[in-house]
């Protein structure tokens, strides 16, 4: 688990460097409220949305597969959370 966390941290630091950010730069700022000093750009927003989408997908896909393997009725499960929702595609549940 520690090895996995270290790999994730290294990946995050690599991504930050690619975006012109560094965790080392933020540590010396002294302002606790200014976690990262970055320009808020459309590209940064797009990157954040894409990362959030991938993270949600990477969490939900194995969860859904485990639910299917356990014999869950996914329609009933989805309707128990929010009923009367019209999905564009059945896979969107």
N, C-alpha and C positions, 0 to 999 in steps of 0.2 A: 504494500500500500504506500509506503514511503517512497519507494522507487517510482511508482506511478505519479505521485504528487510532484516529485522532483522533475519528472519528464514534462508534466503539464506546466510547471513553472518555467522551465527552459523554453517550452513552446510559446508561452505567453510573452516572455522577455524577448524572444526572437521576433514575434509579431509587433511588439511595441517598438523595437529598433527599426523594423521595416517602415513603421509609420512616423519615425522621427522622434519617438518617445523613449525614455529610459527610466527604469525604476531607480537607478542611482541618482539621476538628476532630481527626482522628486523628494528623495530622502533628505537632501540638504536644504530644502526650501524653508524649513522651520514653521511653515504655516500648515497646521493640521487640517484645515478646511480645504486647502488647495492640493488635493491628492495628486492630480496630474495637471500640469499647466499646458493646455493644448488649445489650438484654435478649433472651434466647432465649425466643421465644414460639412457640406453635403456628402463628401466621400466618407468622412468619419461616421456620419449617421448611417449611411448605407452599409458600411462595414459592420456597425453595431447590430443593425437589423439582420443582416445575413448571418452573423455569428449567433444571435439569439435564435433564429430559425433553425440553424443546424443543431444547436444545443437541444432545443425542444424535440426535434426529430430524433436525435441520438438517444434521448431519454425515453420518448414515447414508443418508438418502434419495438425495442425489446420488451417493454411493458405489455404492449398489445399482443406480441407473440406469446408471451407467458400466459396472458389471459386466455388466448385461444387454446393453448395447450392444456390449460386447466379446465377447459370446457365452458368458459363463460359465454353467455349470450351478449355480444357486444352491442347489439341494438338496445337491449334492455338496460345495459350499463350506461350507454350514452343518454338514453331517455331519462334515467334516474337522476342524472346531473342537471339536464336542462331539457324539458319536454317541449314538444311542438316546434322544434327547430327544423327548418328546411335546409338541407345540405345540397350544395351544387353537385357533389359526387358522393356516392356511398362511402368511399374511402376517406372522406373528410370527417367522419364521426369520431 
